[in-house]
Amino acid sequence: MEKIINCDFDGTICDFEYPAMGELKKGVIEALQKFKDDGFYIRIFSCRTSEEVVKYPIDRQGQKRKMEQYLDDKKVPYDEVLNINKPVGIFIDDNAVGFRNNWEEISEEVDKLYKRK
């Protein structure tokens, strides 16, 4: 099984302040770096690249580049920023981990999920 982390941007990596990009969440860099060190491929996604969410035409590639620049400037580890055009909604999955401003707990939960496999 490939080790992939799909991580939301607004409200998870940074505070939700669309169209601005909010403050970085506490613990995100350390958690994502641990995942990278453990061999995970990290994909970042956001509905800020979705015309269905913002309800007016947007420069999807421009939004993606802004996210990449933010992540790079803040030294947030990642492998790829996804350019989605539909809202992702709620994930329900046997490998899902909920975010509640709890990056340290998330790191522990990911460890448990991959040790059981």
C-alpha positions in Angstrom: 0.0 0.0 0.0 1.3 3.4 -0.9 1.8 5.8 2.0 0.0 8.9 1.0 -1.3 11.8 3.1 -4.0 14.0 1.6 -4.2 17.2 3.6 -6.6 20.1 3.4 -5.1 23.6 3.2 -7.6 26.1 4.6 -8.6 25.4 8.2 -6.1 22.5 8.6 -2.7 23.8 7.5 -3.5 27.4 8.1 -6.4 29.3 9.6 -9.3 29.8 7.3 -9.2 33.4 6.1 -10.1 33.1 2.4 -9.3 34.8 0.1 -6.2 35.5 2.3 -4.1 32.8 3.7 -4.3 32.6 7.5 -1.7 31.9 10.1 0.0 28.5 10.1 -1.5 26.0 12.5 0.6 25.0 15.5 2.4 21.7 15.0 1.7 21.3 11.2 5.3 21.6 10.1 6.5 19.0 12.7 3.7 16.6 11.8 4.1 16.8 8.1 7.9 16.5 8.4 7.5 13.4 10.5 5.2 11.9 7.8 7.8 12.8 5.1 10.5 11.2 7.2 8.3 8.1 7.5 8.1 7.8 3.7 4.7 9.4 3.1 3.9 11.3 -0.1 2.0 14.5 1.0 -0.7 16.0 -1.2 -2.3 19.3 -0.3 -5.7 20.1 -1.6 -8.1 23.1 -1.2 -11.5 24.2 -2.4 -10.0 27.6 -3.1 -9.2 26.3 -6.6 -12.9 25.4 -7.1 -15.3 27.7 -9.0 -18.2 25.8 -7.4 -17.1 27.1 -4.0 -16.1 30.7 -4.7 -19.1 31.2 -7.1 -17.2 33.3 -9.6 -14.5 32.6 -12.2 -11.1 32.2 -10.6 -7.6 31.6 -11.8 -7.3 28.0 -10.6 -3.6 27.8 -11.5 -2.9 31.1 -9.9 -4.5 29.9 -6.6 -2.5 26.7 -6.8 0.7 28.8 -7.2 -0.2 31.0 -4.3 -0.7 27.9 -2.1 2.7 26.5 -3.2 4.4 29.9 -2.5 2.8 30.0 1.0 3.8 26.5 1.8 7.4 27.1 0.5 7.7 30.4 2.4 6.6 28.8 5.6 8.8 25.7 5.0 5.8 23.3 5.1 6.8 19.9 3.8 4.7 18.6 0.9 5.1 16.8 -2.4 2.2 18.1 -4.5 -0.6 20.7 -4.4 -3.7 19.3 -6.1 -5.7 21.6 -8.3 -9.2 20.4 -7.8 -12.3 21.9 -9.4 -15.0 20.3 -7.2 -15.4 20.6 -3.4 -14.1 17.5 -1.6 -16.8 17.5 1.1 -16.5 15.0 3.9 -14.1 12.1 3.9 -15.4 8.8 5.3 -12.8 6.2 5.1 -11.2 3.5 7.2 -7.9 5.5 7.0 -9.4 8.9 7.7 -8.1 11.0 10.6 -10.1 14.0 11.7 -8.4 17.4 12.2 -9.4 19.4 15.4 -6.3 21.6 15.9 -4.6 18.4 17.1 -1.5 17.8 14.9 0.3 15.9 17.6 -2.6 13.5 18.0 -2.9 13.1 14.3 0.7 12.1 14.0 0.1 9.4 16.7 -3.1 8.2 14.9 -1.3 7.9 11.6 1.4 5.8 13.2 -1.3 3.5 14.6 -3.1 3.2 11.3 0.1 2.1 9.5 1.2 -0.3 12.2 -2.0 -2.3 12.0 -1.5 -3.0 8.3 
